[in-house]
Amino acid sequence: MRVLLPFIKLFKHQWLMMFTGLILSITTLMAGIGLLSLSGWFLSAAAVAGLTAATAMMFNYFTPAGGVRFLSIVRTASRYGERLATHEATFKLLTQLRTWAWRKLLPLSASNMQGLRQGDLLNRLVADIDTLDHLYLRLLTPMVASFLMLAALYLFVAWIDADLALVLCGSLLLIWLLLPWIFYFLGRKPGVGILESKRAYRIEVLEFIQGLAEISLFGANDRFRARLAESEASLLNSQRAMANVTALSQGALILCHGLVVVLMLYMAASGVGEHLPPGPMLAMIVFMTLACIEMLMPIASAFQHLSACVSAAERVNELVEQEPGICFNDQNTARVTRGELCLEDIVFAYEQDAREKTHVLKGINLSIKPGEKVALLGQTGCGKSSLLSLITREWLPDSGRIVLDGVEIDQYSQQALTDGITLVSQRIYLFSGTLRDNLSLAQKPVDELPTRAERKAAKDTNDKLLIEVLQKVGLSALLLGEEPLDVWIGEGGRQLSGGEQRRIGVARALLRDAPVLLLDEPTEGLDKRTEREILNLLFEFAKDKSLLMISHRLTAMVQMDMIHLMEEGMLRSSGNHSELLVKDEYYASLNHKLS
């Protein structure tokens, strides 16, 4: 249960709405029990009064009838208000939980996420956090409300008959204490099973959708659909088991409550307080006991969800309680201004916990002077992209150091490093939004300007800049219509071709004025003519910047100040284009094949 404490502590931020929901829940229970009790007494008293004409004339029908109407209205209004308050508190808690989880997640590096499947991560951030809303809505609120209602019920019945109050509330308290734990142990396995089955099913669905093209291409649809069907069957079995536990718990609760009703009927039959014979007071006590089922019923399902909440909390805590693998020095005010980059004896391996590491980089020494253009060439898997990941601090080297403008890279703040380096990666991620939204990622927001007129002027100027950049990268075809920047490009840029997506990645780079420009296969997937155009545009943009480009093609190598050939994590040969043609046979043969 201790794993739930970090989440319960977050409840204090929504205490007012939660307390309002609790008060309205107690009011609903009071009105419901009072309504049935008063109705029972009223009907019995009216029947007794109607036995003779004298008592019928003296009986006050109007006050209890008014009380019944009043309690009916109060019960309806408080139930409606309780639903509004508790669900509003739940939605705010979910928002706060997700914000809290994201804030914990954002500082984590690639090493923290190593081995975590995308579907599993998505499940923890969505389904597991959704499961935690049961803590307040289905566990804490009904349990606390029923306990406080028991205390109020005891005081009221004890005012009439202390012995009956002790028997009634003692029996209900015994049910309140014992049955939830029985339901918890019965529902623990299917509750965790539902959570795990949902996780497995979500992972299978996500992987099937993401790889649908390849799955169809290689004729593996039947195999993947069979795995989906197996995951679905597992989920249905867990849900069926939980439904059986729910039915059993409700049946047990109704049985125990029925026994309490019979017990109270027997106890009250001999008299209720000073009322001998009990008469209408017997009906009031029995109907009051019958009405108590309303406050007991929620606890039948409350503790069934506890095991799922604990399991979800463990999985979320496992993710958010990690110490960030990479820390930034946010106290340092140093900025990247010149773009001088130096890598000294860099050694790196991905499998940090393995006894025998397979090093991806083995003693790399590399320097880039301000304004210099350097290329890294090599076959796939030789360590080029890993080297860029170390420069951008997605990973940490096992040994060696990286120095940027004379300052070790781990001494920069995250903001300073982000402002000082622009990266065009192999994978261009486009968000489900407009063209403007996806380009504005590379810019500082104009919303920070003080006045509305300044923000509008800045927006108009910025729109002109965005259109100009899009035209430079050859995306004029997208600039059609009255509001071209408001074109919706779809989830992941599905409205665009692969080449257009890559051009948007280049356009983002052109919108940033960082001293260091890192290019990771920036023209992959483009034809040779377009590739030369894009590289010329990037080189013109980076004429005063330090540029490091990794590639396995020789386009524009003539324009490079230095070229390094990588092989198996080491720099095998270095020089400019002319020098390598003379001293490196592999480079010369590659140039001959591709020219």
N, C-alpha and C positions, 0 to 999 in steps of 0.2 A: 504494500500500500504506500510505502514511502516514495515510490516513483511518481505518485500523483501530486506530491506536495508542490513542485514547481508550477504546476498548472493551477492548483487551488490558490496559490499566492497571487496569481494574476486576477483572481475574482475580485480583489479589493478595489480594482479600478472601476468596477461596475456595481459597487455595493448598493447604491441607491435604487437602481432598477431591480436588482436582485431582491433587495429587502421589500420593495413594493410588491413584487410578484409573490413573495412568501406571505406577506400580510393579506393580500387578496386571496391566496390559496386557503389560508386559515379562515378568512371570512366566508368563503364559499362552503367550506366544510361545516362551519357553525350554522350557516343559513340552511344547508341541506339537512343536517341532523335536527335542527330546531323545527324546520318545516314538517318533517315526517313525525316528529314527536308531538308537536302541537296538533297536527292533523289527527293522529291516533287518539289523543286525549279528547279533542273536539268531537270526533265521531262517537266515541264511547260516552262522553258526558251528555251529548245531545240525545243519544239513545236512552240513557238512564233517565234524563229529564223528561223524556216523552212518555214515561210509564204512567204518569198521572197528569191531569190537567193543571193542577196547582204548580207543580215543579216546572211544567212546560212554560207556563206564563212567566215564572220568575227567572228562567234561564236566560243569560245574556249571550245571544248568538253573535252579536255584532263585533265585540272586541276580539274573540278568537278568529272570527272570519277575516277581520282586518289584519290580524297578525299573520294569518296564512298568506294573504295577498302580499303583505309587506315582505315576508321572508321569501316568497317566490320571486318578487322583483329584485330583492337584494342578491339572491342566489344567482339569478340570470345575469345581472349586471356585474357582479364580482367575478363570475366565471369568465365572462367576456373580457373584463379588465385583466384577469389573471393570465389569460391566453396572450393578450397583447403584451403585457409586461414581461412574462417569462420568455416569450419568443423574441422580444426585442433584446432582452438581456443575453439570450443565447446567441443571436446573430452578432451582437457586439463582442461577445466573448470569442466567437469564432474568428471575427476580424482581428481581434487582438492576438489570438493564438497564432494566426497565420503571419501577422506582422512580426511577432516575437520570433517565430521560427525562421522567417526569412532574414531577420537581422542577425540571428545566430548562424545562419547558413552562408551568408554573403562573404564573411571573412575566410571561409574555408577554401583551401587550395585544391588543385587537381589531385595531390597526393592523398588528401582526406577523402576524396570521392573515388579513389581507385578501387575497382572491384565492385562498385555499386551500379546495378543496372538502372537504366533510365526509368523503366516501368516501376521498379521498386522505390526509387526516389520520388516519383510522381505519387505513388500510393501513400507514402509516408506524409507527404505535404498536403494531400487531399483527403483520402479516406481515413487515415489514422487520426488526423486532426478533427475531422467530422465526427468520428466516434467519441472523441473526448467531450462533445457537447452533452452526452448522456450524464456527465458528472453533475451538472447543475439541474438540467431539465427533468431527468428521470430518476435521479438518485438522491441528491441533497434536498431539493425542494419537497418532494413528497414525503421523505423520511422525517425531515425536521417539522413539516406542517402536521403530520400525523402524530408525532410525539407531543408537540405543544397542544394539539387538540385533545389528546388523552389527558393532559394535565388540567385543561379547562373543563373537560367532561367530568373528571373526578370531583373538582370543586363544586360543580353544579349538582351532581347526583348526591354528593355527601351532604349538601345542604338539606336534601330531602331525606336520605337514608344512607348513613355511613357504611353499613354492612353491604348494601347493594352496590355502593360506589366502589368498595374494595374488591368485591367479586368481579364486577363488570370491568373495571379498569385494570385489575390484576390479570384477568384472562386475556384482555386485549393487549396488554403489555407483553405477556408471555408470547403471544402470537407475533407481536412486533419484533421481539428479540430473537426468537428461534427460527421462524419460517424463512426470513430473508437469507440466513446463512445456509439453510438447507437448499434453498433455490440457487444460491451462489455456487455451491459445490456441484449441484446437478447441471447448472448451466455453464460451468467453467470450460469444459471441453468443447461443447458445440459453439460457445461464444468465441473462443480462440480459433476454432475451426472455420467459422464464418469469416473472421478477419483474415486468416491466412489464405482461405480459398478466394476471397475477393482480391487479395494481393496477387496471387498466382494468375487469376483470370485477367486482371488488369494488365499484367506484364505480357501475357500471351496475346491479348488483343492489340496492345500497343506495338509489339514486335511484328505481328501479322500485318497491321496497317502500314507501318513504316517500310516493311520489306515486301509489300504486295507485288510490286513490279518484278522483282527478282524471283519471288516465289512462283508467280505465274509463268515467268520465262522458263524456269527450269522444271515446270510441271510438278511442283511440290504442294499444290493446293490441298490435296486430300490428306497428306500427312499433317499439315498445319491445322487443317480443320478438325482432324481427329484429336489433336492435342487441345484445341479449343473446346471440343465437346467433352473431353475428359475433365478439363478444369471446370466447365459449367456443371457437369454432373457432381463433382466434388462439392461445389458451392451449394447446389440444390440439396444434397444429402445433409450438409451442415445446417442449412436453413430448416430442413424437415426435422432434424434432431432438436433444434432450438424450439420449433413449434410444438413438439411433443412435450418438452420441458415446460413451456408456457402453459399448455393445456393442463399438465399435471399440477403445476403450481397454483393455477386458478382453481382447479378442482379441490386441491387440499385446503386452500384458503376458504373457499365457500363451505367446505365440510366443517372446518374448525369454527368458522363464524356461526354456522347453524347450530353447533353444539353449545356455543356461548348463548345463543338465543333461547335454546331449550332450557339451559341452566338458569338464565334470568327469569324465564317464564315460571319455572319451578320455585325459585327463591321469592319472586315478587307475589306469587299466588297467596302466600300466607300473610301478606301485608306489606305496604310501602310506607315506612316511617310511621306516622300516627294514623294513617288511613287504614282502618280495619272495618270491613273488608276493603281491599285496595280499589276496587271499582275502576274508574277511568285512569287512575294513576298506574294501574297495572298495564293498561294499553300504552300509556305514555312511555313507561320504562321499556316495554318490549319493542315498541316502534323505534325508540331511541337506539336500542341495540341493533335492530335491523338496519337503521340508517348508517351505523358505523362501518358497514361494508364499503362505503364510498371512500373512507380514509384508509382502509386496509388494502383495497384492490391495487393501487399503484405499487405497493411494495412487493406484489407478486412478480412484477417484471423488473423492478428497480435493480435488484442484486444480480439478475441474470446478465445485465450489461456490465457489471463490475469487472469481470474477467477480461472482457473485450477492451474496456477502458485501460486496465492495467497493462495488457499486452500492447495496446496502441501507444501508451505513454512510454513503455520501455523502448519501443522502436523509434519513437520521435526523440527521446532522450539520447539514445545511442548515436543519433545523427547530430543533434545540436550541442551535446556536451563535449564534443571533440575540441581539443586545442588546435587552433589554426596551424597548419603545417608551415606557413610562411607568415612572418610578422613584418610590419613596416614601421619605420621610425617616424611617427607622426609629429614628434617634437622638433625634428630637424626642418629648417626652413630653406635648405639648399634647393636650387632649381637647376634643371638641365637647360643650358644655354648654347653650348658650342657643338655638342654631339660627338665628342671624342670617346670612342669605345675601345676597351682593352679587355681581352679574355686571357687569363694566365693559368695554364696547367689545369684545364677543366676536365674533371672526371665525373661521369654520371651513369647511374643505372636505375631502371624503373623498379625492379624488385628489391625494395629496401630490406625486406625481412628474410630474403633467401640466404642460405648459407654460402652458396657459390653464386655470386652475382655475375650476370652477363652485362658487361659495361657497354653502353651505347656510345659514349664518348670517352676517349682514352688520351688524356693529356693534350687537349686542344689549346694552342696559343694563337691568338688572332688579335690584330689591332686595326682600327679604322680611324683615320684622322678626320678632323672636321671638314666636311664638304667632299669627302672621298667616296667613291662608288666601288663597292666590293661585291663579288659574286661567289657563292658557294655552289659547286657542281658535284653531283654524285648520283648514284643509282638509288632507287627507293630502298629505305631501310638503313642507309649509311649514317643517319644521325643529324641530318640537316634541320629538320623541323624541331627536333629535341633541343638543338642549340638555340633556336629562336625562343623556345619555351623557357629556357633558362634566362635569357635576356629580359623577357617580359615578366619573369618571376612567377610563372605558373608552377615551376618546379625549382628545387634547390639543388645545386651541384653537390656531389659527395665530397669533392675537394677542389681546391683552386678558388679563384676569385674573379669577379667581374667588376670592372671599374668604369664609371661613366663620368666624364668631365673631371677626372681626378678624384672622385668620391666613390667608395665602394657602393655597389648598387643596393645593398641591404640597409644603407643609411638614409636612403630617400624615403619620403612619405609616399603613400599610394597615389595621392593627387599629383605630386610632383613628377612621379614616374609616368603616370597616365598622360599628363600634359607634355612630357618630353619625348614620348615615343608614339609613333603611328604604325599600326600593323595592318597589312592587307593579307589575310590568311587564306588558306586553300578553301575553307568552308565559309561561305558568306551567308550569315543568318539574316533573314528578312522577317520582320514582325508582321502580324496581321493588322495592317493599318494602311494609311495613305503613303504616297510617295514622299510627301513632306515629312511625315513622321519618321520614316526610315532614314532619311538623309539628315534630319535634325539631331540624330544621335551623336553626330560628330561635332556638334556645336554647343555653345553655352546657351541656356534658355534666355529668351528676351523678356520673360515674365518678371525678371528681377528688376527691370527698369521702373523708376518711381511713378511716372505718370502714364495715363492711358494714351496720350498723344505720342509720347516717346516710344511706347510699345508698338503702336500701329506703324509709326515711321520705320522703326527697326524691323518689323515684320515685312513691310513692303520692300525694304532694301535687301533683306535676307532672301525673300522670294526671288528677286532678280538674280542674286548670287547663285541660288540653287538651280535656276533655269540655265544660267550660263555654264555651270559645271556639268549639268546633264548634257548640254549640247557639245561640250568638249569631249566627253567620253562616248559620244555617238548614240545618245538616247533621245534624239530629237523626235523620233516617232512616238514617244510617250507623251510629248508635250502638245497634245491636241485638246481642243475644247476650251471653254472659258476659264475653268479652274484646273489647269493641267496638274498642279501639284497635289490636288485632292483626289487623284485617281486611286482607287482601292486596288492594292496589288495581291490581296489574299493571304491566307495562312502560308508562311514560308515562301511567299513570292510565287505561288502556283500559277498566277496569271502571266508570269514572265518566263522567257526561255532561260536556259542555263547561262548563255552568254550575256543576256541582259542583267541577270542577277550578279554576275561577276563585275560587270561595268558599274553597277551601283556600289559595290564594294570599293572600286577604284575611286568613284565619285566621293565617297565618304573620306577617303584619304586626302583628296584634294581640298577638302573643306577644313582640314586641320593644319596648323602651322607649327608642327613639332620639329625640333632639330634633328631627330633620328627617324628614318623611314625604313621599316622592315617589310620586305616583300616575300611572301611564301607562295611560290608558284602563282603569281598574280594573273597570268594569262592562260592558265590551264583551261583547255576546252575551247579556246578561240583559234580561228584560222590564222595562218602566218601573216597575212596582210593586216588583220585587225590586231594581232599580237604586236607587230612593229609599231602601229599607231598608238596603242595604249602605252607601250614602253617608252616611246619618244615623249609622250605626254607626261609620264611619270618622271622621266629624267629631266625634262625641262622644269617641272615643278620642284624637283629635288636638287637643282643646280648648286644651291648653297647649303644643302643638308647632307648629313652622313647617311649613306644608303647601303643597306645590306640586303641582297637578293639571293634567294636559294632557288635553284632550278635544276632540271636534268636536260635542258635544251640549251642551245648555244646562241639563240637569238639575242642580238644587241651586245654580245660579249666584247665586241670591238670598242664599245664605249665605256667599258669597265676599267678602272684604274688598277685593280688587282683581282685575280681569279684564283680561288683555292679549290683544288680537287679533293674531295673527301672519299675515303674508302674504309669501311669497317670501323668508323668512329675516329679516324685519324686524318690529318691533312697530309695527303700523299705528295702533292706537288703544288707549287704556287708560282705566280707570275702573271704578266699581262697576256693578252691574246697572242701577240706576235711571239713572245718568249715561249709560251706553251706549245705553239705550233712546231717549234724547233726542238724543244727538249723533252716533250711528252708524246710518245707514239699514240697512246690511247686518245688523247685530246685531238691530235692531228687526224687520226682515222675517223673520229666522231665528227669532226668539222667537215671532213671530206664527204661523209655519208649524208649529212644534213644540209650541206650547201647546194 
